[in-house]
Amino acid sequence: MSNPSPYVVRLGEGVQTLPGNGVWTLPHSYVLPGQILTLTQSGTKPLSAETQVRIAPATTWGFSVAHYDAPLTPLP
């Protein structure tokens, strides 16, 4: 996961891959500007059919807001 923006992005504790509903753990509840994170899978589901990730952004006060689905892009 990466944050190319100039802003700190606050998130819920996990990331979900879709359509298989795999759960991935974030090392922090935030991603700093320009930071790239490596996630750890909670479980053993294969990634071959996963096409999207679902994240739960949080406000600066720590409240979760509506989830956001983004396309899953493999690294080059």
N, CA, C and O atoms as a Tripos MOL2 file, in Angstrom:
@<TRIPOS>MOLECULE
protein
  304   303    76     0     0
PROTEIN
NO_CHARGES

@<TRIPOS>ATOM
      1 N           0.8440   -1.1390    0.0000 N.3       1 MET1
      2 CA          0.0000    0.0000    0.0000 C.3       1 MET1
      3 C           0.9050    1.2200    0.0000 C.2       1 MET1
      4 O           1.9190    1.2500    0.6960 O.2       1 MET1
      5 N           0.5320    2.2290   -0.7860 N.am      2 SER2
      6 CA          1.3430    3.4440   -0.8340 C.3       2 SER2
      7 C           0.4610    4.6750   -0.7220 C.2       2 SER2
      8 O          -0.7340    4.6300   -1.0110 O.2       2 SER2
      9 N           1.0610    5.7610   -0.3010 N.am      3 ASN3
     10 CA          0.3750    7.0430   -0.1730 C.3       3 ASN3
     11 C           1.1560    8.0860   -0.9680 C.2       3 ASN3
     12 O           2.0990    8.6800   -0.4450 O.2       3 ASN3
     13 N           0.7730    8.3170   -2.2340 N.am      4 PRO4
     14 CA          1.4900    9.2980   -3.0400 C.3       4 PRO4
     15 C           1.0830   10.7440   -2.7490 C.2       4 PRO4
     16 O           1.6560   11.6720   -3.3210 O.2       4 PRO4
     17 N           0.1090   10.9440   -1.8760 N.am      5 SER5
     18 CA         -0.3800   12.2990   -1.5860 C.3       5 SER5
     19 C           0.5220   13.0170   -0.5820 C.2       5 SER5
     20 O           1.3680   12.3850    0.0500 O.2       5 SER5
     21 N           0.3480   14.3330   -0.4300 N.am      6 PRO6
     22 CA          1.1180   15.0810    0.5690 C.3       6 PRO6
     23 C           0.4620   15.0570    1.9550 C.2       6 PRO6
     24 O           0.8450   15.8350    2.8290 O.2       6 PRO6
     25 N          -0.5180   14.1770    2.1650 N.am      7 TYR7
     26 CA         -1.2850   14.1530    3.4110 C.3       7 TYR7
     27 C          -1.1210   12.8280    4.1450 C.2       7 TYR7
     28 O          -0.8840   11.7930    3.5230 O.2       7 TYR7
     29 N          -1.2480   12.8620    5.4580 N.am      8 VAL8
     30 CA         -1.3110   11.6350    6.2530 C.3       8 VAL8
     31 C          -2.6950   11.0370    6.0340 C.2       8 VAL8
     32 O          -3.6990   11.7400    6.1490 O.2       8 VAL8
     33 N          -2.7580    9.7430    5.7180 N.am      9 VAL9
     34 CA         -4.0290    9.0570    5.5230 C.3       9 VAL9
     35 C          -4.2590    8.1650    6.7310 C.2       9 VAL9
     36 O          -3.4300    7.3110    7.0460 O.2       9 VAL9
     37 N          -5.3810    8.3620    7.4070 N.am     10 ARG10
     38 CA         -5.7360    7.5400    8.5650 C.3      10 ARG10
     39 C          -6.7160    6.4650    8.1160 C.2      10 ARG10
     40 O          -7.6300    6.7270    7.3340 O.2      10 ARG10
     41 N          -6.5110    5.2460    8.6240 N.am     11 LEU11
     42 CA         -7.3010    4.1060    8.1790 C.3      11 LEU11
     43 C          -7.7870    3.2780    9.3490 C.2      11 LEU11
     44 O          -7.2980    3.4030   10.4710 O.2      11 LEU11
     45 N          -8.7750    2.4150    9.0580 N.am     12 GLY12
     46 CA         -9.1630    1.3920   10.0080 C.3      12 GLY12
     47 C          -8.0240    0.3860   10.1210 C.2      12 GLY12
     48 O          -7.0060    0.5320    9.4440 O.2      12 GLY12
     49 N          -8.1760   -0.6210   10.9550 N.am     13 GLU13
     50 CA         -7.0770   -1.5360   11.2640 C.3      13 GLU13
     51 C          -6.7370   -2.5390   10.1780 C.2      13 GLU13
     52 O          -5.6390   -3.0970   10.1820 O.2      13 GLU13
     53 N          -7.6500   -2.7830    9.2490 N.am     14 GLY14
     54 CA         -7.3710   -3.8140    8.2610 C.3      14 GLY14
     55 C          -7.7760   -3.4140    6.8630 C.2      14 GLY14
     56 O          -8.4950   -2.4370    6.6570 O.2      14 GLY14
     57 N          -7.2960   -4.1960    5.9020 N.am     15 VAL15
     58 CA         -7.6310   -4.0300    4.4970 C.3      15 VAL15
     59 C          -8.2400   -5.3510    4.0490 C.2      15 VAL15
     60 O          -7.7520   -6.4200    4.4120 O.2      15 VAL15
     61 N          -9.2980   -5.2760    3.2670 N.am     16 GLN16
     62 CA         -9.9730   -6.4730    2.7890 C.3      16 GLN16
     63 C          -9.7690   -6.5870    1.2840 C.2      16 GLN16
     64 O          -9.9330   -5.6050    0.5600 O.2      16 GLN16
     65 N          -9.4080   -7.7930    0.8010 N.am     17 THR17
     66 CA         -9.3060   -8.0040   -0.6370 C.3      17 THR17
     67 C         -10.6110   -8.6070   -1.1340 C.2      17 THR17
     68 O         -11.2510   -9.4060   -0.4490 O.2      17 THR17
     69 N         -10.9890   -8.2030   -2.3490 N.am     18 LEU18
     70 CA        -12.2670   -8.6310   -2.9210 C.3      18 LEU18
     71 C         -12.0200   -9.3030   -4.2650 C.2      18 LEU18
     72 O         -11.0860   -8.9060   -4.9610 O.2      18 LEU18
     73 N         -12.7950  -10.2830   -4.6620 N.am     19 PRO19
     74 CA        -14.0370  -10.7380   -4.0700 C.3      19 PRO19
     75 C         -13.8870  -11.8110   -2.9980 C.2      19 PRO19
     76 O         -14.8950  -12.2510   -2.4450 O.2      19 PRO19
     77 N         -12.6790  -12.2440   -2.6840 N.am     20 GLY20
     78 CA        -12.4770  -13.3570   -1.7580 C.3      20 GLY20
     79 C         -12.5610  -13.0340   -0.2860 C.2      20 GLY20
     80 O         -12.5270  -13.9440    0.5420 O.2      20 GLY20
     81 N         -12.6710  -11.7530    0.0710 N.am     21 ASN21
     82 CA        -12.7910  -11.3170    1.4650 C.3      21 ASN21
     83 C         -11.5940  -11.6880    2.3290 C.2      21 ASN21
     84 O         -11.7530  -11.9790    3.5150 O.2      21 ASN21
     85 N         -10.3950  -11.6810    1.7460 N.am     22 GLY22
     86 CA         -9.1830  -11.8790    2.5390 C.3      22 GLY22
     87 C          -8.9360  -10.6570    3.4150 C.2      22 GLY22
     88 O          -9.2550   -9.5370    3.0170 O.2      22 GLY22
     89 N          -8.3780  -10.8600    4.5880 N.am     23 VAL23
     90 CA         -8.1190   -9.7570    5.5150 C.3      23 VAL23
     91 C          -6.6130   -9.5760    5.6720 C.2      23 VAL23
     92 O          -5.8780  -10.5400    5.8820 O.2      23 VAL23
     93 N          -6.1660   -8.3230    5.5660 N.am     24 TRP24
     94 CA         -4.7540   -7.9660    5.6700 C.3      24 TRP24
     95 C          -4.5870   -6.9770    6.8010 C.2      24 TRP24
     96 O          -5.4240   -6.0940    6.9880 O.2      24 TRP24
     97 N          -3.5120   -7.1180    7.5580 N.am     25 THR25
     98 CA         -3.2760   -6.2770    8.7230 C.3      25 THR25
     99 C          -2.3140   -5.1470    8.3910 C.2      25 THR25
    100 O          -1.2640   -5.3620    7.7860 O.2      25 THR25
    101 N          -2.6910   -3.9410    8.7980 N.am     26 LEU26
    102 CA         -1.8200   -2.7780    8.6300 C.3      26 LEU26
    103 C          -0.8740   -2.6680    9.8180 C.2      26 LEU26
    104 O          -1.2770   -2.9620   10.9430 O.2      26 LEU26
    105 N           0.3760   -2.2510    9.6000 N.am     27 PRO27
    106 CA          1.2980   -2.0810   10.7240 C.3      27 PRO27
    107 C           0.9630   -0.8600   11.5800 C.2      27 PRO27
    108 O           1.3700   -0.7890   12.7390 O.2      27 PRO27
    109 N           0.2240    0.1030   11.0190 N.am     28 HIS28
    110 CA         -0.1790    1.3180   11.7270 C.3      28 HIS28
    111 C          -1.5860    1.6890   11.2730 C.2      28 HIS28
    112 O          -2.0840    1.1460   10.2870 O.2      28 HIS28
    113 N          -2.2200    2.5990   11.9760 N.am     29 SER29
    114 CA         -3.5380    3.0870   11.5710 C.3      29 SER29
    115 C          -3.4170    4.3240   10.6880 C.2      29 SER29
    116 O          -4.3800    5.0770   10.5420 O.2      29 SER29
    117 N          -2.2530    4.5380   10.1020 N.am     30 TYR30
    118 CA         -2.0210    5.6960    9.2400 C.3      30 TYR30
    119 C          -0.9570    5.3480    8.2000 C.2      30 TYR30
    120 O          -0.1710    4.4180    8.3780 O.2      30 TYR30
    121 N          -0.9510    6.1240    7.1020 N.am     31 VAL31
    122 CA          0.0900    6.0100    6.0820 C.3      31 VAL31
    123 C           0.6160    7.4230    5.8580 C.2      31 VAL31
    124 O          -0.1430    8.3220    5.4970 O.2      31 VAL31
    125 N           1.9020    7.6160    6.0690 N.am     32 LEU32
    126 CA          2.5180    8.9340    5.9270 C.3      32 LEU32
    127 C           2.6710    9.3130    4.4530 C.2      32 LEU32
    128 O           2.6810    8.4310    3.5940 O.2      32 LEU32
    129 N           2.7920   10.6140    4.1430 N.am     33 PRO33
    130 CA          2.9990   11.0340    2.7560 C.3      33 PRO33
    131 C           4.2300   10.3550    2.1510 C.2      33 PRO33
    132 O           5.3090   10.3690    2.7430 O.2      33 PRO33
    133 N           4.0580    9.7630    0.9680 N.am     34 GLY34
    134 CA          5.1580    9.1000    0.2810 C.3      34 GLY34
    135 C           5.5230    7.7340    0.8330 C.2      34 GLY34
    136 O           6.4200    7.0800    0.3010 O.2      34 GLY34
    137 N           4.8580    7.2890    1.8780 N.am     35 GLN35
    138 CA          5.2000    6.0150    2.5140 C.3      35 GLN35
    139 C           4.6280    4.8340    1.7300 C.2      35 GLN35
    140 O           3.5420    4.9180    1.1570 O.2      35 GLN35
    141 N           5.3790    3.7410    1.7170 N.am     36 ILE36
    142 CA          4.9380    2.4810    1.1290 C.3      36 ILE36
    143 C           4.9370    1.4440    2.2420 C.2      36 ILE36
    144 O           5.9460    1.2650    2.9250 O.2      36 ILE36
    145 N           3.8070    0.7570    2.4310 N.am     37 LEU37
    146 CA          3.6780   -0.2450    3.4860 C.3      37 LEU37
    147 C           3.5630   -1.6380    2.8880 C.2      37 LEU37
    148 O           3.0170   -1.8140    1.7990 O.2      37 LEU37
    149 N           4.0780   -2.6150    3.6030 N.am     38 THR38
    150 CA          3.8930   -4.0170    3.2660 C.3      38 THR38
    151 C           2.8780   -4.5750    4.2480 C.2      38 THR38
    152 O           3.0250   -4.4220    5.4610 O.2      38 THR38
    153 N           1.8460   -5.2240    3.7180 N.am     39 LEU39
    154 CA          0.7840   -5.7540    4.5690 C.3      39 LEU39
    155 C           1.0010   -7.2300    4.8370 C.2      39 LEU39
    156 O           1.6380   -7.9320    4.0520 O.2      39 LEU39
    157 N           0.4610   -7.6950    5.9610 N.am     40 THR40
    158 CA          0.5330   -9.0930    6.3490 C.3      40 THR40
    159 C          -0.8590   -9.6920    6.2530 C.2      40 THR40
    160 O          -1.8210   -9.1330    6.7800 O.2      40 THR40
    161 N          -0.9660  -10.8370    5.5760 N.am     41 GLN41
    162 CA         -2.2680  -11.4750    5.4230 C.3      41 GLN41
    163 C          -2.6510  -12.2030    6.6960 C.2      41 GLN41
    164 O          -1.8420  -12.9160    7.2900 O.2      41 GLN41
    165 N          -3.9110  -12.0130    7.1100 N.am     42 SER42
    166 CA         -4.4590  -12.7240    8.2650 C.3      42 SER42
    167 C          -5.2290  -13.9230    7.7270 C.2      42 SER42
    168 O          -6.4410  -13.8340    7.5300 O.2      42 SER42
    169 N          -4.5640  -15.0240    7.4900 N.am     43 GLY43
    170 CA         -5.1960  -16.2030    6.9170 C.3      43 GLY43
    171 C          -4.3580  -16.7270    5.7650 C.2      43 GLY43
    172 O          -3.2300  -16.2840    5.5470 O.2      43 GLY43
    173 N          -4.9280  -17.6830    5.0280 N.am     44 THR44
    174 CA         -4.1540  -18.3300    3.9690 C.3      44 THR44
    175 C          -4.8710  -18.3410    2.6290 C.2      44 THR44
    176 O          -4.5600  -19.1780    1.7820 O.2      44 THR44
    177 N          -5.8180  -17.4420    2.4090 N.am     45 LYS45
    178 CA         -6.5430  -17.4250    1.1410 C.3      45 LYS45
    179 C          -5.6040  -17.0160    0.0090 C.2      45 LYS45
    180 O          -4.8130  -16.0860    0.1680 O.2      45 LYS45
    181 N          -5.6820  -17.7050   -1.1390 N.am     46 PRO46
    182 CA         -4.8350  -17.3210   -2.2760 C.3      46 PRO46
    183 C          -5.2900  -15.9940   -2.8760 C.2      46 PRO46
    184 O          -6.4660  -15.6420   -2.7880 O.2      46 PRO46
    185 N          -4.3690  -15.2650   -3.4800 N.am     47 LEU47
    186 CA         -4.6770  -13.9510   -4.0510 C.3      47 LEU47
    187 C          -5.0180  -13.9890   -5.5300 C.2      47 LEU47
    188 O          -5.3250  -12.9440   -6.1030 O.2      47 LEU47
    189 N          -4.9770  -15.1200   -6.1540 N.am     48 SER48
    190 CA         -5.0930  -15.1960   -7.6090 C.3      48 SER48
    191 C          -6.3530  -14.5510   -8.1710 C.2      48 SER48
    192 O          -6.3010  -13.9790   -9.2600 O.2      48 SER48
    193 N          -7.4730  -14.6200   -7.4780 N.am     49 ALA49
    194 CA         -8.7300  -14.0790   -8.0040 C.3      49 ALA49
    195 C          -9.0560  -12.6910   -7.4680 C.2      49 ALA49
    196 O         -10.0750  -12.1150   -7.8490 O.2      49 ALA49
    197 N          -8.2260  -12.1470   -6.6060 N.am     50 GLU50
    198 CA         -8.5260  -10.8470   -6.0060 C.3      50 GLU50
    199 C          -8.3210   -9.7240   -7.0160 C.2      50 GLU50
    200 O          -7.3080   -9.6870   -7.7140 O.2      50 GLU50
    201 N          -9.2850   -8.8110   -7.0910 N.am     51 THR51
    202 CA         -9.2270   -7.7190   -8.0600 C.3      51 THR51
    203 C          -9.3200   -6.3420   -7.4220 C.2      51 THR51
    204 O          -9.0040   -5.3420   -8.0660 O.2      51 THR51
    205 N          -9.7520   -6.2750   -6.1570 N.am     52 GLN52
    206 CA         -9.9290   -4.9910   -5.4820 C.3      52 GLN52
    207 C          -9.4880   -5.0790   -4.0320 C.2      52 GLN52
    208 O          -9.3880   -6.1640   -3.4590 O.2      52 GLN52
    209 N          -9.2290   -3.9200   -3.4520 N.am     53 VAL53
    210 CA         -9.0080   -3.8220   -2.0110 C.3      53 VAL53
    211 C         -10.0480   -2.8780   -1.4420 C.2      53 VAL53
    212 O         -10.4410   -1.9130   -2.0970 O.2      53 VAL53
    213 N         -10.4910   -3.1500   -0.2340 N.am     54 ARG54
    214 CA        -11.4510   -2.2910    0.4650 C.3      54 ARG54
    215 C         -10.7600   -1.7440    1.7040 C.2      54 ARG54
    216 O         -10.2880   -2.5000    2.5520 O.2      54 ARG54
    217 N         -10.7070   -0.4300    1.7950 N.am     55 ILE55
    218 CA        -10.1320    0.2090    2.9710 C.3      55 ILE55
    219 C         -11.2080    1.0100    3.6720 C.2      55 ILE55
    220 O         -12.2000    1.4100    3.0620 O.2      55 ILE55
    221 N         -11.0050    1.2400    4.9580 N.am     56 ALA56
    222 CA        -11.9360    2.0400    5.7520 C.3      56 ALA56
    223 C         -11.1910    3.2690    6.2390 C.2      56 ALA56
    224 O         -10.5210    3.2150    7.2710 O.2      56 ALA56
    225 N         -11.2970    4.3890    5.5100 N.am     57 PRO57
    226 CA        -10.6300    5.6110    5.9580 C.3      57 PRO57
    227 C         -11.1900    6.0730    7.2980 C.2      57 PRO57
    228 O         -12.3200    5.7430    7.6600 O.2      57 PRO57
    229 N         -10.3960    6.8310    8.0200 N.am     58 ALA58
    230 CA        -10.8200    7.3830    9.3050 C.3      58 ALA58
    231 C         -10.5890    8.8910    9.2940 C.2      58 ALA58
    232 O          -9.7200    9.3900    8.5800 O.2      58 ALA58
    233 N         -11.3650    9.5990   10.0830 N.am     59 THR59
    234 CA        -11.1960   11.0450   10.1900 C.3      59 THR59
    235 C         -10.0090   11.3530   11.0910 C.2      59 THR59
    236 O          -9.4360   10.4450   11.6920 O.2      59 THR59
    237 N          -9.6400   12.6080   11.1890 N.am     60 THR60
    238 CA         -8.5300   12.9980   12.0650 C.3      60 THR60
    239 C          -8.8450   12.7200   13.5250 C.2      60 THR60
    240 O          -7.9370   12.6890   14.3550 O.2      60 THR60
    241 N         -10.1190   12.5160   13.8550 N.am     61 TRP61
    242 CA        -10.5110   12.2120   15.2340 C.3      61 TRP61
    243 C         -10.6310   10.7140   15.4710 C.2      61 TRP61
    244 O         -11.0010   10.2890   16.5650 O.2      61 TRP61
    245 N         -10.3200    9.9050   14.4520 N.am     62 GLY62
    246 CA        -10.3130    8.4570   14.6270 C.3      62 GLY62
    247 C         -11.6110    7.7520   14.3170 C.2      62 GLY62
    248 O         -11.7110    6.5460   14.5440 O.2      62 GLY62
    249 N         -12.6160    8.4530   13.8060 N.am     63 PHE63
    250 CA        -13.8850    7.8190   13.4750 C.3      63 PHE63
    251 C         -13.8330    7.2500   12.0610 C.2      63 PHE63
    252 O         -13.3480    7.9060   11.1390 O.2      63 PHE63
    253 N         -14.3340    6.0270   11.8950 N.am     64 SER64
    254 CA        -14.3790    5.4240   10.5610 C.3      64 SER64
    255 C         -15.4520    6.1040    9.7260 C.2      64 SER64
    256 O         -16.4900    6.5180   10.2420 O.2      64 SER64
    257 N         -15.1900    6.2110    8.4420 N.am     65 VAL65
    258 CA        -16.1720    6.7360    7.4990 C.3      65 VAL65
    259 C         -16.4440    5.6530    6.4610 C.2      65 VAL65
    260 O         -15.9120    4.5490    6.5750 O.2      65 VAL65
    261 N         -17.2580    5.9430    5.4560 N.am     66 ALA66
    262 CA        -17.6290    4.9460    4.4500 C.3      66 ALA66
    263 C         -16.3890    4.3000    3.8260 C.2      66 ALA66
    264 O         -15.3820    4.9670    3.5850 O.2      66 ALA66
    265 N         -16.4800    2.9930    3.5680 N.am     67 HIS67
    266 CA        -15.3380    2.2850    2.9790 C.3      67 HIS67
    267 C         -15.0930    2.7550    1.5490 C.2      67 HIS67
    268 O         -15.9480    3.3800    0.9210 O.2      67 HIS67
    269 N         -13.9090    2.4390    1.0590 N.am     68 TYR68
    270 CA        -13.4890    2.8240   -0.2840 C.3      68 TYR68
    271 C         -12.9070    1.5970   -0.9680 C.2      68 TYR68
    272 O         -12.0260    0.9380   -0.4170 O.2      68 TYR68
    273 N         -13.3930    1.2870   -2.1660 N.am     69 ASP69
    274 CA        -12.8790    0.1620   -2.9430 C.3      69 ASP69
    275 C         -11.9550    0.6880   -4.0370 C.2      69 ASP69
    276 O         -12.2980    1.6260   -4.7560 O.2      69 ASP69
    277 N         -10.7790    0.0730   -4.1540 N.am     70 ALA70
    278 CA         -9.7980    0.4910   -5.1610 C.3      70 ALA70
    279 C          -9.3150   -0.7420   -5.9180 C.2      70 ALA70
    280 O          -9.2940   -1.8370   -5.3560 O.2      70 ALA70
    281 N          -8.9250   -0.5820   -7.1880 N.am     71 PRO71
    282 CA         -8.4090   -1.7320   -7.9390 C.3      71 PRO71
    283 C          -7.0870   -2.2130   -7.3520 C.2      71 PRO71
    284 O          -6.2710   -1.4130   -6.8930 O.2      71 PRO71
    285 N          -6.8900   -3.5020   -7.3710 N.am     72 LEU72
    286 CA         -5.6500   -4.1110   -6.8880 C.3      72 LEU72
    287 C          -4.6680   -4.1510   -8.0530 C.2      72 LEU72
    288 O          -4.9380   -4.7660   -9.0840 O.2      72 LEU72
    289 N          -3.5370   -3.4950   -7.8810 N.am     73 THR73
    290 CA         -2.5430   -3.3870   -8.9410 C.3      73 THR73
    291 C          -1.2610   -4.0870   -8.5130 C.2      73 THR73
    292 O          -0.6660   -3.7050   -7.5060 O.2      73 THR73
    293 N          -0.8200   -5.1040   -9.2560 N.am     74 PRO74
    294 CA          0.4320   -5.7850   -8.8850 C.3      74 PRO74
    295 C           1.6360   -4.8760   -9.1050 C.2      74 PRO74
    296 O           1.6110   -3.9900   -9.9590 O.2      74 PRO74
    297 N           2.6730   -5.1010   -8.3360 N.am     75 LEU75
    298 CA          3.9150   -4.3510   -8.5100 C.3      75 LEU75
    299 C           4.5930   -4.7810   -9.8000 C.2      75 LEU75
    300 O           4.4830   -5.9390  -10.2050 O.2      75 LEU75
    301 N           5.2980   -3.8520  -10.4500 N.am     76 PRO76
    302 CA          5.9860   -4.2110  -11.7070 C.3      76 PRO76
    303 C           7.1400   -5.1630  -11.4650 C.2      76 PRO76
    304 O           7.8200   -5.5620  -12.4100 O.2      76 PRO76
@<TRIPOS>BOND
     1     1     2 1
     2     2     3 1
     3     3     4 2
     4     3     5 am
     5     5     6 1
     6     6     7 1
     7     7     8 2
     8     7     9 am
     9     9    10 1
    10    10    11 1
    11    11    12 2
    12    11    13 am
    13    13    14 1
    14    14    15 1
    15    15    16 2
    16    15    17 am
    17    17    18 1
    18    18    19 1
    19    19    20 2
    20    19    21 am
    21    21    22 1
    22    22    23 1
    23    23    24 2
    24    23    25 am
    25    25    26 1
    26    26    27 1
    27    27    28 2
    28    27    29 am
    29    29    30 1
    30    30    31 1
    31    31    32 2
    32    31    33 am
    33    33    34 1
    34    34    35 1
    35    35    36 2
    36    35    37 am
    37    37    38 1
    38    38    39 1
    39    39    40 2
    40    39    41 am
    41    41    42 1
    42    42    43 1
    43    43    44 2
    44    43    45 am
    45    45    46 1
    46    46    47 1
    47    47    48 2
    48    47    49 am
    49    49    50 1
    50    50    51 1
    51    51    52 2
    52    51    53 am
    53    53    54 1
    54    54    55 1
    55    55    56 2
    56    55    57 am
    57    57    58 1
    58    58    59 1
    59    59    60 2
    60    59    61 am
    61    61    62 1
    62    62    63 1
    63    63    64 2
    64    63    65 am
    65    65    66 1
    66    66    67 1
    67    67    68 2
    68    67    69 am
    69    69    70 1
    70    70    71 1
    71    71    72 2
    72    71    73 am
    73    73    74 1
    74    74    75 1
    75    75    76 2
    76    75    77 am
    77    77    78 1
    78    78    79 1
    79    79    80 2
    80    79    81 am
    81    81    82 1
    82    82    83 1
    83    83    84 2
    84    83    85 am
    85    85    86 1
    86    86    87 1
    87    87    88 2
    88    87    89 am
    89    89    90 1
    90    90    91 1
    91    91    92 2
    92    91    93 am
    93    93    94 1
    94    94    95 1
    95    95    96 2
    96    95    97 am
    97    97    98 1
    98    98    99 1
    99    99   100 2
   100    99   101 am
   101   101   102 1
   102   102   103 1
   103   103   104 2
   104   103   105 am
   105   105   106 1
   106   106   107 1
   107   107   108 2
   108   107   109 am
   109   109   110 1
   110   110   111 1
   111   111   112 2
   112   111   113 am
   113   113   114 1
   114   114   115 1
   115   115   116 2
   116   115   117 am
   117   117   118 1
   118   118   119 1
   119   119   120 2
   120   119   121 am
   121   121   122 1
   122   122   123 1
   123   123   124 2
   124   123   125 am
   125   125   126 1
   126   126   127 1
   127   127   128 2
   128   127   129 am
   129   129   130 1
   130   130   131 1
   131   131   132 2
   132   131   133 am
   133   133   134 1
   134   134   135 1
   135   135   136 2
   136   135   137 am
   137   137   138 1
   138   138   139 1
   139   139   140 2
   140   139   141 am
   141   141   142 1
   142   142   143 1
   143   143   144 2
   144   143   145 am
   145   145   146 1
   146   146   147 1
   147   147   148 2
   148   147   149 am
   149   149   150 1
   150   150   151 1
   151   151   152 2
   152   151   153 am
   153   153   154 1
   154   154   155 1
   155   155   156 2
   156   155   157 am
   157   157   158 1
   158   158   159 1
   159   159   160 2
   160   159   161 am
   161   161   162 1
   162   162   163 1
   163   163   164 2
   164   163   165 am
   165   165   166 1
   166   166   167 1
   167   167   168 2
   168   167   169 am
   169   169   170 1
   170   170   171 1
   171   171   172 2
   172   171   173 am
   173   173   174 1
   174   174   175 1
   175   175   176 2
   176   175   177 am
   177   177   178 1
   178   178   179 1
   179   179   180 2
   180   179   181 am
   181   181   182 1
   182   182   183 1
   183   183   184 2
   184   183   185 am
   185   185   186 1
   186   186   187 1
   187   187   188 2
   188   187   189 am
   189   189   190 1
   190   190   191 1
   191   191   192 2
   192   191   193 am
   193   193   194 1
   194   194   195 1
   195   195   196 2
   196   195   197 am
   197   197   198 1
   198   198   199 1
   199   199   200 2
   200   199   201 am
   201   201   202 1
   202   202   203 1
   203   203   204 2
   204   203   205 am
   205   205   206 1
   206   206   207 1
   207   207   208 2
   208   207   209 am
   209   209   210 1
   210   210   211 1
   211   211   212 2
   212   211   213 am
   213   213   214 1
   214   214   215 1
   215   215   216 2
   216   215   217 am
   217   217   218 1
   218   218   219 1
   219   219   220 2
   220   219   221 am
   221   221   222 1
   222   222   223 1
   223   223   224 2
   224   223   225 am
   225   225   226 1
   226   226   227 1
   227   227   228 2
   228   227   229 am
   229   229   230 1
   230   230   231 1
   231   231   232 2
   232   231   233 am
   233   233   234 1
   234   234   235 1
   235   235   236 2
   236   235   237 am
   237   237   238 1
   238   238   239 1
   239   239   240 2
   240   239   241 am
   241   241   242 1
   242   242   243 1
   243   243   244 2
   244   243   245 am
   245   245   246 1
   246   246   247 1
   247   247   248 2
   248   247   249 am
   249   249   250 1
   250   250   251 1
   251   251   252 2
   252   251   253 am
   253   253   254 1
   254   254   255 1
   255   255   256 2
   256   255   257 am
   257   257   258 1
   258   258   259 1
   259   259   260 2
   260   259   261 am
   261   261   262 1
   262   262   263 1
   263   263   264 2
   264   263   265 am
   265   265   266 1
   266   266   267 1
   267   267   268 2
   268   267   269 am
   269   269   270 1
   270   270   271 1
   271   271   272 2
   272   271   273 am
   273   273   274 1
   274   274   275 1
   275   275   276 2
   276   275   277 am
   277   277   278 1
   278   278   279 1
   279   279   280 2
   280   279   281 am
   281   281   282 1
   282   282   283 1
   283   283   284 2
   284   283   285 am
   285   285   286 1
   286   286   287 1
   287   287   288 2
   288   287   289 am
   289   289   290 1
   290   290   291 1
   291   291   292 2
   292   291   293 am
   293   293   294 1
   294   294   295 1
   295   295   296 2
   296   295   297 am
   297   297   298 1
   298   298   299 1
   299   299   300 2
   300   299   301 am
   301   301   302 1
   302   302   303 1
   303   303   304 2
@<TRIPOS>SUBSTRUCTURE
     1 MET1         2 RESIDUE 1 A MET
     2 SER2         6 RESIDUE 1 A SER
     3 ASN3        10 RESIDUE 1 A ASN
     4 PRO4        14 RESIDUE 1 A PRO
     5 SER5        18 RESIDUE 1 A SER
     6 PRO6        22 RESIDUE 1 A PRO
     7 TYR7        26 RESIDUE 1 A TYR
     8 VAL8        30 RESIDUE 1 A VAL
     9 VAL9        34 RESIDUE 1 A VAL
    10 ARG10       38 RESIDUE 1 A ARG
    11 LEU11       42 RESIDUE 1 A LEU
    12 GLY12       46 RESIDUE 1 A GLY
    13 GLU13       50 RESIDUE 1 A GLU
    14 GLY14       54 RESIDUE 1 A GLY
    15 VAL15       58 RESIDUE 1 A VAL
    16 GLN16       62 RESIDUE 1 A GLN
    17 THR17       66 RESIDUE 1 A THR
    18 LEU18       70 RESIDUE 1 A LEU
    19 PRO19       74 RESIDUE 1 A PRO
    20 GLY20       78 RESIDUE 1 A GLY
    21 ASN21       82 RESIDUE 1 A ASN
    22 GLY22       86 RESIDUE 1 A GLY
    23 VAL23       90 RESIDUE 1 A VAL
    24 TRP24       94 RESIDUE 1 A TRP
    25 THR25       98 RESIDUE 1 A THR
    26 LEU26      102 RESIDUE 1 A LEU
    27 PRO27      106 RESIDUE 1 A PRO
    28 HIS28      110 RESIDUE 1 A HIS
    29 SER29      114 RESIDUE 1 A SER
    30 TYR30      118 RESIDUE 1 A TYR
    31 VAL31      122 RESIDUE 1 A VAL
    32 LEU32      126 RESIDUE 1 A LEU
    33 PRO33      130 RESIDUE 1 A PRO
    34 GLY34      134 RESIDUE 1 A GLY
    35 GLN35      138 RESIDUE 1 A GLN
    36 ILE36      142 RESIDUE 1 A ILE
    37 LEU37      146 RESIDUE 1 A LEU
    38 THR38      150 RESIDUE 1 A THR
    39 LEU39      154 RESIDUE 1 A LEU
    40 THR40      158 RESIDUE 1 A THR
    41 GLN41      162 RESIDUE 1 A GLN
    42 SER42      166 RESIDUE 1 A SER
    43 GLY43      170 RESIDUE 1 A GLY
    44 THR44      174 RESIDUE 1 A THR
    45 LYS45      178 RESIDUE 1 A LYS
    46 PRO46      182 RESIDUE 1 A PRO
    47 LEU47      186 RESIDUE 1 A LEU
    48 SER48      190 RESIDUE 1 A SER
    49 ALA49      194 RESIDUE 1 A ALA
    50 GLU50      198 RESIDUE 1 A GLU
    51 THR51      202 RESIDUE 1 A THR
    52 GLN52      206 RESIDUE 1 A GLN
    53 VAL53      210 RESIDUE 1 A VAL
    54 ARG54      214 RESIDUE 1 A ARG
    55 ILE55      218 RESIDUE 1 A ILE
    56 ALA56      222 RESIDUE 1 A ALA
    57 PRO57      226 RESIDUE 1 A PRO
    58 ALA58      230 RESIDUE 1 A ALA
    59 THR59      234 RESIDUE 1 A THR
    60 THR60      238 RESIDUE 1 A THR
    61 TRP61      242 RESIDUE 1 A TRP
    62 GLY62      246 RESIDUE 1 A GLY
    63 PHE63      250 RESIDUE 1 A PHE
    64 SER64      254 RESIDUE 1 A SER
    65 VAL65      258 RESIDUE 1 A VAL
    66 ALA66      262 RESIDUE 1 A ALA
    67 HIS67      266 RESIDUE 1 A HIS
    68 TYR68      270 RESIDUE 1 A TYR
    69 ASP69      274 RESIDUE 1 A ASP
    70 ALA70      278 RESIDUE 1 A ALA
    71 PRO71      282 RESIDUE 1 A PRO
    72 LEU72      286 RESIDUE 1 A LEU
    73 THR73      290 RESIDUE 1 A THR
    74 PRO74      294 RESIDUE 1 A PRO
    75 LEU75      298 RESIDUE 1 A LEU
    76 PRO76      302 RESIDUE 1 A PRO
